[in-house]
């Protein structure tokens, strides 16, 4: 059974994420769901032609953004902590066609101290894996996160998502 994951950032100061801000008209406007039976987080979407690289083929950088974002939400859904992308290992296996439904699925694989590795796949309409990645996140401590983004961004609501 799938449940929608609340986007905690909609109240975040100056929010405008290219991938997940539902009001970013130029962005992907991703909405995330958790499959509690498999432990995966997933998104289903059709991407328009303006996200193409070659005609009819989704740009590789957009594919990377999709996988990075699903990885973040898989990590966040499991740990309820804000993490920062440290590394992405990505393998393009088949073309991803625009204007056709794709599904992006991610699952936390390894957690070691502040390091979290998430495995992510993009699937086409026939459920073929078109791209796969391992995305590594680091859960920064409070001081590091404040230095990077500014303490004023983190309202009382967000304090629970920051690692001490």
ChimeraX attribute file (.defattr): number of C-alpha atoms within 10 A of each C-alpha:
attribute: neighborCount
match mode: 1-to-1
recipient: residues
	/A:1	8
	/A:2	14
	/A:3	11
	/A:4	13
	/A:5	16
	/A:6	12
	/A:7	14
	/A:8	10
	/A:9	14
	/A:10	15
	/A:11	11
	/A:12	13
	/A:13	11
	/A:14	9
	/A:15	14
	/A:16	16
	/A:17	16
	/A:18	17
	/A:19	19
	/A:20	22
	/A:21	19
	/A:22	16
	/A:23	14
	/A:24	14
	/A:25	10
	/A:26	10
	/A:27	15
	/A:28	22
	/A:29	16
	/A:30	20
	/A:31	19
	/A:32	23
	/A:33	22
	/A:34	23
	/A:35	15
	/A:36	11
	/A:37	8
	/A:38	10
	/A:39	14
	/A:40	25
	/A:41	29
	/A:42	27
	/A:43	20
	/A:44	17
	/A:45	16
	/A:46	13
	/A:47	19
	/A:48	14
	/A:49	16
	/A:50	12
	/A:51	20
	/A:52	19
	/A:53	14
	/A:54	11
	/A:55	12
	/A:56	17
	/A:57	16
	/A:58	21
	/A:59	19
	/A:60	18
	/A:61	12
	/A:62	16
	/A:63	21
	/A:64	20
	/A:65	14
	/A:66	22
	/A:67	28
	/A:68	26
	/A:69	23
	/A:70	30
	/A:71	33
	/A:72	25
	/A:73	30
	/A:74	27
	/A:75	28
	/A:76	17
	/A:77	19
	/A:78	14
	/A:79	15
	/A:80	14
	/A:81	18
	/A:82	21
	/A:83	24
	/A:84	14
	/A:85	17
	/A:86	13
	/A:87	13
	/A:88	17
	/A:89	11
	/A:90	18
	/A:91	13
	/A:92	16
	/A:93	12
	/A:94	13
	/A:95	15
	/A:96	25
	/A:97	22
	/A:98	21
	/A:99	16
	/A:100	13
	/A:101	15
	/A:102	23
	/A:103	17
	/A:104	26
	/A:105	25
	/A:106	29
	/A:107	25
	/A:108	25
	/A:109	14
	/A:110	12
	/A:111	15
	/A:112	8
	/A:113	8
	/A:114	12
	/A:115	16
	/A:116	23
	/A:117	24
	/A:118	25
	/A:119	22
	/A:120	29
	/A:121	26
	/A:122	27
	/A:123	20
	/A:124	20
	/A:125	12
	/A:126	8
	/A:127	10
	/A:128	13
	/A:129	20
	/A:130	19
	/A:131	22
	/A:132	22
	/A:133	21
	/A:134	22
	/A:135	27
	/A:136	26
	/A:137	23
	/A:138	18
	/A:139	24
	/A:140	19
	/A:141	14
	/A:142	15
	/A:143	13
	/A:144	14
	/A:145	18
	/A:146	15
	/A:147	9
	/A:148	10
	/A:149	10
	/A:150	11
	/A:151	13
	/A:152	8
	/A:153	13
	/A:154	17
	/A:155	12
	/A:156	7
	/A:157	10
	/A:158	15
	/A:159	13
	/A:160	13
	/A:161	17
	/A:162	18
	/A:163	17
	/A:164	11
